[in-house]
Amino acid sequence: MTLAPPAQTGTLDQLGETTTLAVSYLRVSTKEQAKRGGRNEGFSIPAQRDANLRKARDLNAIVIEEFVDAGESARKADRPELMRMIEYVKTHPVAYCIVHKVDRLARNRADDVAIHLALKEAGVVLVSATENIDETPSGMLLYGIMSTIAEFYSRNLANEVTKGMTQKAATGGTVGRAPLGYLNVHKRDELGRDVPTVEPDPDRAALVRWAFEAYATGNYSTTALREELIDRGLTTVPTPKRPAKAPGLSTIQAMLSSPYYKGDVIFRGARYEGLHEPLVSAEVWYRVQNVLTAHQVSGEKTQVHEHYLKGTLYCGDCGSRFMVTHAKNRTGVIYPYFICAGRHSKRTSCTRQAMGVADIEQKVEDYYRQVQIPEHIVTALRHMLTRQFDDLHAAAKKERGTLAAERDKLRDERRNLLHAHHAGAVPLDLLKEEQDRISRRLTFLDSRIDASQIEYDQAKAHLEDCLALAGNAHAIYMSLDDSLRRICNQAFFDRINIYEVEDTDIVDAQHGEPFDALFDPALQAEALAYDQRLQAGLDAQTGHVAGLSIQHWVGPAGLEPTTPAV
């Protein structure tokens, strides 16, 4: 920006022969300062300009160029306008570089020395508009003192800001901008003081809450969840410089992982109880973390399968998966076959021959008929397992009281630990270590308590679903199309093994939970014996069924998420 009126005759060099020339450097640290008051330059830049122009008049100099760094910190030297000014004075006959204060130029001694040396090599004298600095020994002494003070102020300010942020987090305050679903707002207390706080965003909080609940079911990938949220109208919060837009995938992933939404504030690795209103319960948040972990292990990509049995079918001889291949006969007819992936890739010494897809499909259908539980056994299982559910439910209520007492004790311990840290008795590294220990135990206790609080009627309803599926497995399987048969296989079996016995293919599956218990002949025999004792009027006691618990039948998302589709 050229402030001097244009010369009527001659060049700028000729002007410098008779007139002292100067440049003016202005700076504010933040963009907010540069736009304060709704003005293009805020308040500080015009004030610095006026002071620099007054200083130029005192020096009988003309400011021919102005350099303004708006929103640039003096802790770094690679500011665009500062660099342009140094290049400018190297090629123009400038006598003075006028700054409002020396801290406008630099706030650490290393950069200050480098900038001052560059100006001196160009024959330019640094002048402060508000400080008595010149090239005399006393002026240079004052300049060194002021530069050192500026560096001290900058470093001390950073320490004070960090200290203030730590104290704010320790008391439950939100450090920085509120995450998606919340808004930074200002309120007045009873004394009329301005109090910054955080409140749920009336336009976005409900969508964020729904996102956690939906993802906790396990039926969404993060990509699918993002698309659904966009369809429902979720956008980021607009700012003066950035309009509202659809959230990115990384934003959704960070949101689902953030403990802020269950009421915690994390700062510098330490966890504090926040003052803001949680958008989700701790139970839902931990279920979301479990789903995220499961998706990281199994991957979220949608896979394309050539056949509904692919991925479930395994070679019983070597343990490798079966893959689909196609063979064409002399007339051009194509026949699909299952072949052992271990033999195909030569990773194993398996000698298993290819099997016709239609033959294996029939054998799997026959296996469903074989494992389907007869109606009278289903009735016996219902009686015995319902009784055992009653016993487990009574024991769970008693255990829940013990766990809740331990949880309350740990929460008190965590509060006392924070108080000791604030008092200086506990260092930060020990605070983090102890908080991690307490958090791990609280997570375990919360999961146990939440699991034991599952409604008894809901647990019995899921048991009925399991028995209904196990009692009608073959009929259900035969009524499904190929895509649903895949889901049915995944619900009933962990894997379906195909063995070759005397040139005959035999199916023997590893059942998934909870059907591994229901299909167990020993459990079925015990159920029949229990039912007979009941019919005889005897006081029948149930034996302990390995792995049987309410959590066994009803997980965080209910029965297998895929089962309702079956």
C-alpha positions as CSV (number, residue, x, y, z in Angstrom):
1,M,0.0,0.0,0.0
2,T,1.6,3.3,-1.1
3,L,0.7,6.2,1.2
4,A,2.8,9.0,-0.3
5,P,1.3,11.1,-3.1
6,P,2.8,10.3,-6.5
7,A,5.7,12.4,-7.5
8,Q,5.0,14.8,-10.3
9,T,8.4,14.6,-11.9
10,G,11.3,12.2,-11.7
11,T,11.5,8.7,-10.4
12,L,11.3,7.2,-6.9
13,D,15.1,7.1,-6.8
14,Q,15.2,10.8,-7.6
15,L,12.7,11.4,-4.8
16,G,15.0,9.6,-2.4
17,E,17.8,11.9,-3.3
18,T,16.0,14.9,-1.6
19,T,13.5,13.2,0.7
20,T,13.9,10.6,3.5
21,L,11.9,7.5,2.7
22,A,10.4,5.0,5.2
23,V,8.3,1.9,5.2
24,S,5.7,1.0,7.8
25,Y,5.1,-2.4,9.3
26,L,1.8,-3.3,11.0
27,R,0.7,-6.6,12.6
28,V,-2.0,-8.2,14.7
29,S,-1.8,-11.8,16.0
30,T,-5.3,-13.1,15.1
31,K,-7.8,-12.8,12.3
32,E,-10.4,-11.9,15.0
33,Q,-8.4,-8.8,15.9
34,A,-8.2,-7.9,12.2
35,K,-12.0,-8.0,11.8
36,R,-13.0,-6.7,15.3
37,G,-15.9,-4.3,15.4
38,G,-17.2,-5.4,12.0
39,R,-14.4,-3.4,10.3
40,N,-12.1,-4.6,7.6
41,E,-9.0,-3.8,9.7
42,G,-10.5,-3.9,13.2
43,F,-9.2,-1.3,15.7
44,S,-5.5,-2.2,16.2
45,I,-4.2,-1.8,12.7
46,P,-5.6,1.8,12.1
47,A,-4.2,2.8,15.5
48,Q,-0.8,1.4,14.7
49,R,-0.9,3.2,11.3
50,D,-1.7,6.6,12.8
51,A,1.2,6.2,15.3
52,N,3.6,5.2,12.6
53,L,2.6,8.1,10.4
54,R,3.1,10.6,13.3
55,K,6.6,9.1,13.9
56,A,7.4,9.5,10.2
57,R,6.4,13.2,10.3
58,D,8.7,13.6,13.4
59,L,11.6,12.1,11.3
60,N,10.7,14.3,8.3
61,A,10.2,11.1,6.4
62,I,7.6,9.9,3.9
63,V,6.0,6.5,4.2
64,I,6.1,5.1,0.7
65,E,5.0,1.5,1.4
66,E,3.0,-0.2,4.1
67,F,3.2,-3.9,5.0
68,V,0.4,-5.4,7.0
69,D,0.4,-9.0,8.5
70,A,-3.2,-9.5,9.7
71,G,-3.6,-12.6,11.8
72,E,0.1,-13.6,11.9
73,S,2.0,-14.5,15.1
74,A,5.3,-12.8,15.9
75,R,6.6,-16.1,17.2
76,K,7.4,-17.1,13.6
77,A,9.5,-15.2,11.1
78,D,8.1,-16.5,7.8
79,R,5.2,-14.0,7.7
80,P,4.3,-13.1,4.1
81,E,4.3,-9.3,4.5
82,L,7.4,-9.3,6.6
83,M,9.3,-11.3,4.0
84,R,8.0,-9.0,1.3
85,M,9.2,-5.9,3.3
86,I,12.7,-7.3,3.7
87,E,12.9,-7.9,-0.1
88,Y,11.5,-4.5,-0.8
89,V,14.1,-2.6,1.3
90,K,16.9,-4.4,-0.4
91,T,16.0,-2.9,-3.8
92,H,14.6,0.6,-2.7
93,P,16.4,3.6,-1.1
94,V,14.6,3.3,2.3
95,A,16.0,5.0,5.4
96,Y,13.6,3.9,8.1
97,C,11.5,0.9,9.0
98,I,8.8,2.1,11.4
99,V,7.0,-0.3,13.8
100,H,4.5,0.6,16.5
101,K,6.5,-1.5,19.0
102,V,9.4,-3.9,18.6
103,D,7.1,-6.8,19.6
104,R,5.2,-6.2,16.4
105,L,8.4,-7.3,14.6
106,A,9.4,-10.4,16.6
107,R,8.8,-12.1,19.9
108,N,11.9,-14.3,20.2
109,R,15.5,-13.1,20.2
110,A,16.7,-15.4,17.4
111,D,14.2,-14.0,14.8
112,D,14.7,-10.5,16.1
113,V,18.4,-10.7,15.5
114,A,17.9,-12.1,12.0
115,I,15.4,-9.5,11.0
116,H,17.4,-6.6,12.5
117,L,20.5,-7.8,10.7
118,A,18.6,-8.0,7.4
119,L,17.4,-4.4,7.8
120,K,20.9,-3.2,8.8
121,E,22.5,-4.8,5.8
122,A,20.0,-3.0,3.6
123,G,21.0,0.3,5.3
124,V,17.6,0.6,7.0
125,V,17.2,1.9,10.6
126,L,14.6,0.3,12.8
127,V,12.4,2.9,14.5
128,S,9.7,2.3,17.1
129,A,6.7,4.7,17.2
130,T,6.2,4.3,20.9
131,E,9.6,3.4,22.3
132,N,12.8,5.5,22.4
133,I,14.9,3.2,20.2
134,D,17.6,4.3,17.8
135,E,21.1,3.3,16.7
136,T,22.9,5.0,19.7
137,P,24.4,2.6,22.4
138,S,21.6,3.5,24.8
139,G,19.0,3.0,22.1
140,M,20.4,-0.4,21.2
141,L,20.5,-1.4,24.9
142,L,16.8,-0.4,25.2
143,Y,16.1,-2.3,22.0
144,G,17.7,-5.4,23.4
145,I,15.8,-5.1,26.7
146,M,12.5,-4.6,24.9
147,S,13.1,-7.6,22.6
148,T,13.9,-9.8,25.6
149,I,10.8,-8.6,27.3
150,A,8.7,-9.3,24.2
151,E,10.1,-12.8,24.1
152,F,9.4,-13.4,27.8
153,Y,5.9,-12.0,27.4
154,S,5.2,-14.4,24.5
155,R,6.5,-17.5,26.3
156,N,4.9,-16.6,29.6
157,L,1.6,-15.9,27.8
158,A,1.7,-19.4,26.3
159,N,2.3,-20.9,29.7
160,E,-0.5,-18.9,31.3
161,V,-2.9,-19.9,28.5
162,T,-2.0,-23.6,28.9
163,K,-2.5,-23.2,32.7
164,G,-5.8,-21.6,32.2
165,M,-7.0,-24.3,29.7
166,T,-5.9,-27.0,32.1
167,Q,-7.8,-25.4,35.0
168,K,-10.9,-25.0,32.8
169,A,-10.8,-28.7,31.8
170,A,-10.2,-29.8,35.4
171,T,-13.4,-28.0,36.5
172,G,-15.4,-29.6,33.7
173,G,-15.3,-26.7,31.1
174,T,-15.0,-27.2,27.4
175,V,-11.6,-26.2,26.0
176,G,-11.9,-24.7,22.5
177,R,-14.7,-25.0,20.0
178,A,-17.6,-27.2,20.9
179,P,-17.9,-30.4,18.8
180,L,-20.7,-31.1,16.4
181,G,-24.0,-31.3,18.2
182,Y,-23.1,-28.5,20.7
183,L,-22.8,-24.7,20.5
184,N,-20.5,-22.3,22.3
185,V,-22.8,-19.7,23.9
186,H,-22.4,-16.7,26.3
187,K,-24.6,-16.2,29.3
188,R,-24.7,-13.7,32.2
189,D,-24.4,-14.8,35.8
190,E,-26.3,-13.2,38.7
191,L,-23.6,-10.5,38.9
192,G,-23.9,-9.7,35.2
193,R,-20.6,-11.2,34.3
194,D,-20.1,-12.9,30.9
195,V,-19.9,-16.7,31.3
196,P,-18.9,-18.7,28.2
197,T,-20.5,-22.2,28.2
198,V,-21.6,-25.0,26.0
199,E,-25.2,-26.1,25.2
200,P,-26.7,-28.8,23.0
201,D,-27.3,-27.5,19.5
202,P,-31.1,-27.4,19.0
203,D,-30.7,-28.1,15.3
204,R,-28.1,-30.9,15.5
205,A,-28.2,-32.5,18.9
206,A,-31.1,-34.9,18.1
207,L,-29.4,-36.1,14.9
208,V,-26.1,-36.7,16.8
209,R,-28.0,-38.6,19.5
210,W,-29.7,-40.7,16.8
211,A,-26.4,-41.4,15.1
212,F,-25.0,-43.0,18.3
213,E,-28.1,-45.1,18.9
214,A,-28.2,-46.2,15.3
215,Y,-24.5,-47.1,15.1
216,A,-24.8,-49.0,18.4
217,T,-27.1,-51.5,16.7
218,G,-24.3,-52.7,14.5
219,N,-26.5,-52.3,11.4
220,Y,-24.6,-49.3,10.0
221,S,-21.1,-48.8,8.7
222,T,-19.6,-45.3,9.2
223,T,-20.1,-44.6,5.5
224,A,-23.7,-45.6,5.5
225,L,-24.3,-43.7,8.8
226,R,-22.9,-40.5,7.2
227,E,-25.1,-40.8,4.2
228,E,-28.2,-41.3,6.3
229,L,-27.3,-38.3,8.5
230,I,-26.8,-36.2,5.4
231,D,-30.2,-37.3,4.1
232,R,-31.7,-36.3,7.5
233,G,-30.2,-32.8,7.2
234,L,-27.1,-32.9,9.4
235,T,-24.6,-30.1,8.5
236,T,-21.6,-28.5,10.2
237,V,-22.0,-25.3,12.1
238,P,-21.5,-22.3,9.8
239,T,-18.9,-19.6,10.6
240,P,-18.3,-16.2,9.2
241,K,-15.8,-17.7,6.8
242,R,-17.1,-21.2,6.2
243,P,-20.7,-21.9,5.3
244,A,-22.5,-25.0,6.6
245,K,-21.7,-28.2,4.7
246,A,-22.2,-31.9,4.9
247,P,-19.9,-33.5,7.5
248,G,-17.0,-35.5,6.2
249,L,-16.4,-39.2,7.0
250,S,-13.6,-38.3,9.4
251,T,-15.9,-36.0,11.3
252,I,-18.4,-38.8,11.8
253,Q,-15.6,-41.2,12.9
254,A,-14.2,-38.6,15.3
255,M,-17.7,-37.9,16.7
256,L,-18.4,-41.6,17.4
257,S,-15.0,-42.0,19.2
258,S,-15.2,-38.9,21.3
259,P,-16.0,-39.4,25.0
260,Y,-17.2,-35.8,25.1
261,Y,-20.7,-37.0,24.1
262,K,-21.0,-39.1,27.2
263,G,-20.0,-36.2,29.5
264,D,-16.2,-36.4,29.7
265,V,-13.6,-33.8,28.8
266,I,-10.2,-34.9,27.7
267,F,-7.3,-32.5,27.9
268,R,-3.6,-33.3,27.5
269,G,-4.3,-37.0,28.1
270,A,-6.3,-36.5,31.3
271,R,-10.0,-37.3,31.7
272,Y,-12.3,-34.9,33.6
273,E,-16.0,-34.9,34.3
274,G,-17.6,-32.3,32.1
275,L,-20.1,-29.7,33.0
276,H,-21.9,-30.0,29.7
277,E,-25.0,-32.0,29.1
278,P,-24.2,-35.5,27.7
279,L,-26.0,-36.3,24.5
280,V,-25.7,-40.1,25.0
281,S,-25.6,-42.4,27.9
282,A,-22.4,-44.2,28.9
283,E,-24.0,-47.5,28.0
284,V,-24.8,-46.4,24.4
285,W,-21.3,-44.9,24.0
286,Y,-19.5,-48.1,25.1
287,R,-21.7,-50.1,22.8
288,V,-20.6,-47.8,19.9
289,Q,-16.9,-48.3,20.9
290,N,-17.5,-52.1,20.7
291,V,-19.0,-51.8,17.2
292,L,-16.2,-49.6,16.1
293,T,-13.6,-52.1,17.3
294,A,-15.5,-55.0,15.6
295,H,-15.6,-53.1,12.3
296,Q,-11.9,-52.3,12.6
297,V,-11.2,-56.1,12.9
298,S,-13.6,-57.3,10.3
299,G,-13.6,-54.3,8.0
300,E,-16.6,-52.3,6.7
301,K,-16.3,-52.8,3.0
302,T,-19.3,-54.4,1.3
303,Q,-18.2,-57.7,-0.2
304,V,-19.4,-59.2,-3.4
305,H,-20.0,-62.9,-3.2
306,E,-20.4,-65.3,-6.1
307,H,-22.5,-67.7,-4.0
308,Y,-24.5,-67.5,-0.8
309,L,-22.4,-70.4,0.7
310,K,-19.1,-68.8,-0.1
311,G,-17.4,-67.4,3.1
312,T,-19.3,-70.0,5.3
313,L,-18.1,-73.2,3.6
314,Y,-14.8,-74.8,4.7
315,C,-12.8,-77.8,3.7
316,G,-13.0,-80.2,6.6
317,D,-9.7,-81.9,5.6
318,C,-7.4,-78.9,5.6
319,G,-9.5,-76.1,7.1
320,S,-9.3,-73.8,4.1
321,R,-12.3,-72.0,2.6
322,F,-14.1,-73.2,-0.4
323,M,-14.1,-70.9,-3.4
324,V,-16.3,-71.0,-6.5
325,T,-14.9,-71.8,-10.0
326,H,-16.6,-72.5,-13.3
327,A,-15.9,-75.2,-15.8
328,K,-17.1,-75.3,-19.4
329,N,-17.9,-78.6,-21.2
330,R,-17.4,-79.3,-24.9
331,T,-20.8,-77.9,-25.8
332,G,-20.1,-74.6,-24.0
333,V,-22.3,-75.3,-20.9
334,I,-20.8,-73.8,-17.8
335,Y,-20.9,-75.7,-14.5
336,P,-20.1,-74.1,-11.1
337,Y,-17.9,-76.0,-8.6
338,F,-16.6,-75.5,-5.1
339,I,-12.9,-76.1,-4.8
340,C,-10.6,-76.0,-1.8
341,A,-8.7,-72.7,-1.7
342,G,-5.8,-74.4,0.1
343,R,-5.3,-76.9,-2.7
344,H,-5.8,-74.3,-5.4
345,S,-3.1,-72.0,-4.0
346,K,-0.9,-74.9,-3.0
347,R,-0.7,-73.6,0.5
348,T,-1.7,-77.0,1.9
349,S,-1.3,-80.6,0.8
350,C,-5.0,-81.1,0.5
351,T,-6.1,-83.5,-2.3
352,R,-9.8,-82.6,-2.2
353,Q,-11.6,-82.9,-5.5
354,A,-14.0,-80.2,-6.9
355,M,-17.6,-80.6,-5.8
356,G,-20.7,-79.6,-7.7
357,V,-22.4,-76.5,-6.3
358,A,-25.8,-78.1,-6.6
359,D,-24.8,-81.2,-4.6
360,I,-23.4,-79.1,-1.8
361,E,-26.5,-76.9,-1.7
362,Q,-28.6,-80.0,-1.3
363,K,-26.4,-81.4,1.5
364,V,-26.6,-78.1,3.4
365,E,-30.4,-78.2,3.1
366,D,-30.4,-81.8,4.4
367,Y,-28.2,-80.7,7.3
368,Y,-30.8,-78.1,8.3
369,R,-33.4,-80.8,8.4
370,Q,-31.1,-83.0,10.5
371,V,-30.3,-80.4,13.2
372,Q,-33.9,-78.9,13.4
373,I,-35.1,-79.5,17.0
374,P,-38.4,-81.5,17.3
375,E,-41.3,-79.7,18.9
376,H,-41.4,-81.8,22.2
377,I,-37.7,-81.0,22.8
378,V,-38.3,-77.3,22.1
379,T,-41.0,-77.4,24.8
380,A,-38.6,-79.1,27.3
381,L,-35.8,-76.7,26.6
382,R,-38.2,-73.8,27.1
383,H,-39.3,-75.1,30.5
384,M,-35.7,-75.8,31.7
385,L,-34.1,-72.6,30.4
386,T,-36.9,-70.4,31.7
387,R,-36.3,-71.8,35.2
388,Q,-32.6,-71.2,34.9
389,F,-33.2,-67.7,33.6
390,D,-35.2,-67.0,36.8
391,D,-32.3,-68.2,38.9
392,L,-29.8,-66.2,37.0
393,H,-32.0,-63.1,37.1
394,A,-32.2,-63.3,41.0
395,A,-28.4,-63.8,41.2
396,A,-27.8,-60.9,38.8
397,K,-29.9,-58.5,41.0
398,K,-27.8,-59.3,44.0
399,E,-24.6,-58.9,42.0
400,R,-25.7,-55.6,40.6
401,G,-25.9,-54.1,44.1
402,T,-22.3,-55.2,44.9
403,L,-21.0,-53.8,41.6
404,A,-22.9,-50.5,42.0
405,A,-21.3,-50.0,45.4
406,E,-17.8,-50.6,44.0
407,R,-18.6,-48.2,41.1
408,D,-19.6,-45.5,43.5
409,K,-16.4,-46.0,45.5
410,L,-14.3,-45.7,42.4
411,R,-16.0,-42.5,41.4
412,D,-15.3,-41.0,44.8
413,E,-11.7,-42.1,44.4
414,R,-11.4,-40.4,41.0
415,R,-12.8,-37.2,42.5
416,N,-10.4,-37.3,45.4
417,L,-7.6,-37.9,42.9
418,L,-8.5,-34.8,41.0
419,H,-8.6,-32.7,44.1
420,A,-5.2,-33.9,45.1
421,H,-3.9,-33.1,41.7
422,H,-5.3,-29.5,41.9
423,A,-3.6,-29.2,45.3
424,G,-0.3,-30.2,43.8
425,A,0.0,-33.5,45.7
426,V,-0.4,-35.7,42.6
427,P,1.7,-35.1,39.5
428,L,0.1,-35.2,36.0
429,D,1.7,-38.4,34.9
430,L,0.5,-40.2,38.0
431,L,-2.9,-38.7,37.6
432,K,-3.1,-40.1,34.0
433,E,-2.0,-43.6,35.2
434,E,-4.5,-43.7,38.0
435,Q,-7.3,-42.3,35.8
436,D,-6.6,-45.0,33.2
437,R,-6.8,-47.7,35.9
438,I,-10.0,-46.4,37.3
439,S,-11.6,-45.8,33.8
440,R,-10.8,-49.4,32.8
441,R,-12.5,-50.8,36.0
442,L,-15.4,-48.4,35.6
443,T,-15.9,-49.5,32.0
444,F,-16.0,-53.1,33.1
445,L,-18.4,-52.3,36.0
446,D,-20.7,-50.3,33.8
447,S,-20.9,-53.1,31.2
448,R,-21.6,-55.6,33.9
449,I,-24.3,-53.5,35.6
450,D,-25.9,-52.5,32.2
451,A,-25.9,-56.2,31.2
452,S,-27.6,-57.3,34.4
453,Q,-30.2,-54.6,34.1
454,I,-31.6,-56.1,30.8
455,E,-35.3,-56.5,31.2
456,Y,-36.3,-60.1,32.1
457,D,-39.2,-60.1,29.7
458,Q,-36.9,-59.0,26.8
459,A,-34.5,-61.8,27.6
460,K,-37.3,-64.3,27.6
461,A,-38.6,-62.9,24.3
462,H,-35.1,-63.5,22.7
463,L,-35.0,-67.0,24.1
464,E,-38.4,-67.6,22.4
465,D,-37.0,-66.3,19.2
466,C,-34.0,-68.7,19.4
467,L,-36.2,-71.7,20.1
468,A,-38.6,-70.8,17.3
469,L,-35.7,-70.5,14.8
470,A,-34.1,-73.8,16.1
471,G,-37.5,-75.6,15.9
472,N,-38.2,-74.4,12.3
473,A,-34.7,-74.2,10.9
474,H,-35.3,-76.3,7.8
475,A,-38.6,-74.7,6.9
476,I,-37.2,-71.2,7.3
477,Y,-34.1,-71.9,5.3
478,M,-36.1,-73.4,2.4
479,S,-38.3,-70.3,2.3
480,L,-35.5,-67.8,1.8
481,D,-33.8,-66.4,-1.3
482,D,-30.1,-66.6,-1.8
483,S,-29.2,-63.3,-0.1
484,L,-31.2,-64.2,3.0
485,R,-29.8,-67.7,3.0
486,R,-26.4,-66.2,3.5
487,I,-27.6,-64.3,6.6
488,C,-29.4,-67.4,7.9
489,N,-26.1,-69.4,7.6
490,Q,-24.2,-66.7,9.4
491,A,-26.8,-66.7,12.2
492,F,-26.8,-70.4,12.8
493,F,-23.2,-71.4,12.1
494,D,-19.7,-70.1,12.6
495,R,-18.6,-72.3,9.7
496,I,-19.9,-75.3,7.7
497,N,-17.3,-78.0,7.2
498,I,-17.4,-80.5,4.3
499,Y,-15.6,-83.8,5.0
500,E,-14.9,-86.5,2.5
501,V,-15.7,-90.0,4.0
502,E,-15.4,-93.0,1.7
503,D,-15.9,-90.8,-1.4
504,T,-19.0,-89.2,0.2
505,D,-19.3,-85.6,1.2
506,I,-20.4,-85.1,4.8
507,V,-21.6,-81.8,6.3
508,D,-20.8,-81.0,9.9
509,A,-21.1,-77.4,11.1
510,Q,-19.8,-75.5,14.0
511,H,-22.8,-73.8,15.5
512,G,-22.7,-70.1,16.5
513,E,-24.0,-68.7,19.8
514,P,-26.6,-69.4,21.1
515,F,-27.5,-72.3,18.8
516,D,-24.4,-74.2,19.8
517,A,-26.1,-74.7,23.2
518,L,-29.6,-75.4,21.8
519,F,-28.3,-78.0,19.3
520,D,-26.2,-79.8,21.9
521,P,-27.6,-83.3,22.4
522,A,-26.5,-83.3,26.0
523,L,-28.5,-80.2,26.8
524,Q,-31.5,-81.6,24.9
525,A,-31.3,-84.8,27.0
526,E,-31.1,-82.8,30.2
527,A,-34.1,-80.8,29.2
528,L,-36.1,-83.9,28.5
529,A,-35.2,-85.3,31.9
530,Y,-36.1,-82.0,33.6
531,D,-39.4,-82.0,31.9
532,Q,-40.2,-85.5,33.0
533,R,-39.4,-84.6,36.6
534,L,-41.8,-81.6,36.3
535,Q,-44.6,-83.8,34.9
536,A,-44.0,-86.3,37.7
537,G,-44.5,-83.4,40.2
538,L,-40.9,-83.6,41.5
539,D,-38.9,-80.5,42.7
540,A,-36.8,-80.3,39.5
541,Q,-33.5,-78.5,39.8
542,T,-31.8,-77.4,36.7
543,G,-28.1,-78.2,36.1
544,H,-25.6,-75.5,35.2
545,V,-25.6,-75.0,31.4
546,A,-22.1,-74.0,30.4
547,G,-22.0,-70.5,29.1
548,L,-25.6,-69.8,29.9
549,S,-26.3,-66.3,31.2
550,I,-28.7,-63.5,30.3
551,Q,-25.8,-61.8,28.5
552,H,-25.3,-65.1,26.5
553,W,-28.8,-64.7,25.0
554,V,-29.1,-60.9,24.9
555,G,-26.0,-59.0,23.9
556,P,-25.7,-55.2,23.8
557,A,-27.6,-55.2,20.5
558,G,-30.0,-58.0,21.3
559,L,-29.9,-61.3,19.6
560,E,-27.7,-61.7,16.5
561,P,-28.4,-58.5,14.5
562,T,-29.0,-60.5,11.4
563,T,-31.6,-62.8,12.9
564,P,-34.6,-60.5,12.5
565,A,-34.0,-60.6,8.7
566,V,-34.3,-64.3,8.8
